[in-house]
């Protein structure tokens, strides 16, 4: 077995077909088919099953692919570390961020990292679930994770600062006349909530538990920007980090009373290289608390 075969199998699993995988890998389709067949012969199992919608991993295939992903990630990191120098970082950096946190800070830091090291390939994905993010970190599938501190936070995590939590209200909502909104004042409001296994929904449940029964759910969404837009239209109110509020919505955002925040941490892989350490240094320079973008103080609204 070879890492090339692992990479081909992972590409087929992600694309759902040999043709699409070959296009993505920029190789001939017969080469991909041959490598997959050879891998299956060597393992003595079928890794993929053909369905009307394309190739899907078998039960054995899914187990194999999980380990293959770890092996390929480790190989990429080893190559990057061997080729990296202080002046020119190369290779791939895989970053995961917990949905809704670091929404302004991480893009700025990554942009600066790319400007300094244009040959560095950066892959970023958003993960709503704290449990899944923790699992990916422990499997070694990530180089760098940005998340909220929790009871599973590793001892070697790096605290970056705190993300302030704010509420988004509908246009014309009477509470917009206040500088801050008490959560108890919103107990009868419907809420735009997040997926049940997401960190943002867990935060909402936690902060509202002392203000009576859980209020009505107007909608559940999977993206922070969607929650803001729907709340602004009056579907319900929502609670999320200030940095997750898109520009143009600051006028319908208010901090809560008493003030709420969550600590944000960075977790680096155990054998972190210069790319991870540089990104950490850039994130330490970012501002990690404050109001939403374009928010206008009450004294300046009239």
C-alpha positions in Angstrom: 0.0 0.0 0.0 1.1 3.6 -0.7 0.2 7.1 0.3 -0.8 7.7 -3.3 -3.4 4.9 -3.1 -4.7 6.5 0.2 -5.0 9.9 -1.5 -6.9 8.4 -4.5 -9.3 6.5 -2.2 -10.0 9.6 -0.2 -10.6 11.6 -3.3 -13.1 9.0 -4.7 -14.9 9.0 -1.3 -15.2 12.8 -1.3 -16.1 13.2 -5.0 -18.4 10.1 -5.3 -16.9 9.0 -8.6 -13.6 7.9 -10.2 -14.0 10.5 -13.0 -14.4 13.4 -10.6 -11.6 12.2 -8.4 -9.3 11.9 -11.4 -10.2 15.5 -12.5 -9.5 16.8 -9.0 -6.2 14.9 -8.8 -5.3 15.9 -12.4 -4.5 12.3 -13.4 -6.0 9.9 -15.9 -9.2 8.1 -14.9 -7.7 4.6 -15.6 -4.9 5.4 -13.2 -7.3 6.1 -10.3 -9.4 2.9 -11.1 -6.2 0.8 -11.2 -4.9 2.1 -7.9 -8.3 1.6 -6.2 -8.6 -2.0 -7.6 -5.0 -2.7 -6.5 -5.7 -1.4 -3.0 -8.8 -3.5 -2.7 -6.9 -6.6 -3.8 -4.1 -6.0 -1.3 -6.6 -5.5 1.5 -8.9 -8.3 0.4 -12.0 -6.1 0.9 -14.3 -3.9 -1.1 -13.8 -0.3 -0.2 -16.6 1.2 -2.3 -20.1 0.2 -3.4 -21.8 1.5 -6.6 -25.2 3.2 -6.0 -27.5 5.2 -8.3 -25.9 8.4 -6.9 -22.3 7.2 -7.3 -19.6 5.4 -5.4 -20.0 5.3 -1.6 -17.7 3.7 1.0 -18.6 0.4 2.4 -18.6 -0.1 6.2 -15.1 -1.5 6.0 -14.2 1.3 3.6 -15.3 4.0 6.0 -13.1 2.5 8.7 -10.2 2.3 6.4 -10.6 5.9 5.1 -10.6 7.3 8.6 -7.1 5.9 9.2 -6.0 6.8 5.6 -7.0 10.4 6.3 -4.8 10.5 9.4 -1.8 8.9 7.5 -2.2 11.4 4.6 -2.4 14.4 6.9 0.7 13.2 8.8 2.6 12.8 5.5 1.7 16.3 4.4 2.8 17.7 7.6 6.1 15.8 7.5 6.8 17.1 4.0 5.9 20.7 5.0 8.1 20.6 8.1 11.1 19.2 6.1 10.7 21.9 3.4 9.9 24.8 5.6 12.3 27.6 6.4 11.9 30.8 8.4 11.6 32.8 5.2 9.2 30.6 3.1 6.6 28.3 4.6 5.3 25.7 2.1 3.0 22.7 2.3 -0.5 22.5 3.7 -2.1 23.8 6.8 -5.5 22.3 7.9 -7.5 24.7 10.2 -10.8 24.0 11.8 -12.9 26.7 13.5 -15.9 26.4 15.8 -18.8 27.9 14.0 -19.6 31.5 15.0 -16.3 32.1 16.8 -13.3 34.0 15.5 -15.4 35.1 12.4 -13.5 38.4 12.0 -10.2 37.5 13.7 -9.3 34.2 11.8 -9.7 35.5 8.2 -7.5 38.5 9.0 -4.8 36.3 10.5 -5.0 33.8 7.7 -4.8 36.6 5.1 -1.7 38.0 6.7 -0.2 34.5 6.8 -0.8 34.0 3.1 0.7 37.4 2.3 3.8 36.5 4.1 4.0 32.9 2.8 2.1 32.7 -0.6 3.3 29.1 -1.2 1.5 27.9 1.9 -1.7 26.0 1.1 -4.4 26.6 3.7 -7.5 24.5 4.1 -10.2 25.9 6.5 -13.5 24.4 7.5 -16.2 25.4 10.0 -17.4 22.8 12.5 -20.5 23.5 14.6 -20.1 20.6 17.0 -17.6 20.8 19.9 -17.6 17.0 20.2 -16.6 16.5 16.6 -13.9 19.1 16.8 -12.5 17.4 19.8 -12.6 14.1 18.0 -10.8 15.5 15.0 -8.1 17.0 17.2 -7.5 13.7 19.0 -7.3 11.8 15.7 -4.6 14.1 14.5 -6.6 15.2 11.4 -6.1 18.9 12.2 -3.1 21.1 12.3 -4.8 24.0 14.1 -8.2 24.3 15.8 -9.9 27.5 17.0 -12.7 26.8 19.5 -14.4 27.7 22.8 -12.9 26.4 26.0 -14.9 23.5 27.5 -14.5 20.7 30.0 -12.5 18.7 27.5 -10.0 21.5 26.8 -6.5 20.1 26.6 -4.0 21.4 29.1 -1.7 22.7 26.4 -4.4 24.9 24.8 -3.6 28.5 24.1 -6.1 31.1 25.4 -6.5 33.9 22.9 -9.2 36.0 24.7 -13.0 36.2 25.1 -15.8 36.5 22.6 -18.6 38.8 23.7 -22.1 37.4 23.2 -24.8 39.7 21.8 -28.4 39.5 20.9 -29.9 40.3 17.5 -33.3 41.9 17.5 -35.8 42.6 14.7 -36.0 46.0 13.0 -38.0 48.3 15.2 -37.9 46.0 18.3 -38.6 48.2 21.4 -35.5 46.8 23.2 -33.3 48.5 20.6 -33.8 51.7 22.5 -31.6 50.3 25.3 -27.8 50.2 25.5 -28.0 46.6 26.9 -30.7 44.0 27.0 -31.4 41.8 29.9 -32.1 38.2 28.9 -35.0 38.1 31.3 -36.7 40.7 29.2 -36.6 38.3 26.2 -38.1 35.3 28.0 -41.4 35.5 26.0 -39.7 36.0 22.6 -39.4 33.3 20.0 -35.7 32.4 19.3 -33.8 31.6 16.1 -31.6 28.8 17.3 -28.8 26.6 15.9 -28.5 22.9 15.3 -29.0 20.8 18.4 -25.5 19.4 18.5 -23.8 22.8 17.9 -21.8 24.8 20.4 -23.9 27.9 19.8 -27.1 26.2 20.7 -25.5 24.7 23.9 -24.4 28.2 24.8 -28.0 29.6 24.4 -29.4 26.8 26.5 -26.8 27.4 29.2 -27.3 31.2 29.5 -31.1 31.0 29.4 -31.5 28.2 31.9 -31.7 30.7 34.8 -34.4 32.8 33.2 -37.4 30.4 33.3 -38.5 27.7 30.8 -36.7 27.4 27.5 -38.6 29.9 25.2 -40.3 29.0 21.9 -38.1 28.1 19.0 -39.0 30.0 15.9 -36.4 28.3 13.6 -33.2 26.3 13.6 -30.4 27.3 11.3 -26.9 26.0 10.6 -25.1 29.3 9.8 -24.5 32.3 12.1 -25.1 34.8 9.2 -28.5 33.2 8.5 -29.5 33.5 12.2 -28.6 37.2 12.1 -30.6 37.9 8.9 -33.7 36.0 10.1 -33.6 37.7 13.5 -33.2 41.1 11.9 -36.4 40.4 9.8 -38.3 39.8 13.0 -38.6 36.0 12.9 -37.2 35.8 16.4 -34.2 36.9 18.5 -30.9 35.2 18.5 -27.7 35.0 20.6 -24.2 34.6 19.2 -20.7 36.0 19.3 -20.3 39.7 18.3 -17.7 38.8 15.7 -20.2 36.6 13.9 -22.5 39.5 13.1 -22.1 40.4 9.4 -21.5 44.1 8.5 -24.7 46.1 8.0 -26.5 44.6 11.0 -24.8 46.4 13.9 -27.9 48.6 14.4 -30.0 45.6 15.5 -27.4 44.2 17.8 -27.2 44.8 21.6 -24.9 43.4 24.3 -26.7 41.6 27.1 -26.9 42.4 30.8 -25.2 41.0 32.7 -22.4 40.8 30.1 -21.7 37.4 28.6 -18.6 36.1 27.0 -16.9 32.8 26.2 -13.1 32.1 26.3 -11.6 31.3 22.9 -8.7 28.9 22.6 -6.3 27.6 20.0 -5.3 23.9 19.9 -2.2 23.0 17.9 -1.2 19.5 16.9 1.4 17.9 19.2 4.3 18.3 16.7 3.3 21.8 15.6 5.5 23.3 12.9 6.3 26.9 12.0 3.0 27.5 10.1 0.9 26.7 13.1 3.1 28.8 15.4 3.0 31.7 13.1 -0.8 31.6 12.9 -1.0 31.4 16.7 1.2 34.5 16.9 -1.0 36.4 14.5 -4.2 35.5 16.3 -2.7 36.7 19.6 -2.5 40.2 18.0 -6.2 40.2 17.2 -8.8 41.9 19.3 -11.0 39.3 21.0 -13.7 41.3 22.6 -16.0 44.2 21.7 -19.2 45.1 19.9 -20.5 44.0 16.6 -19.2 45.8 13.4 -20.8 49.1 12.6 -22.7 49.2 15.9 -23.7 52.8 16.9 -23.7 53.9 20.5 -27.1 55.0 21.8 -25.8 58.6 22.4 -25.1 58.9 18.6 -28.4 57.5 17.3 -30.5 60.6 17.7 
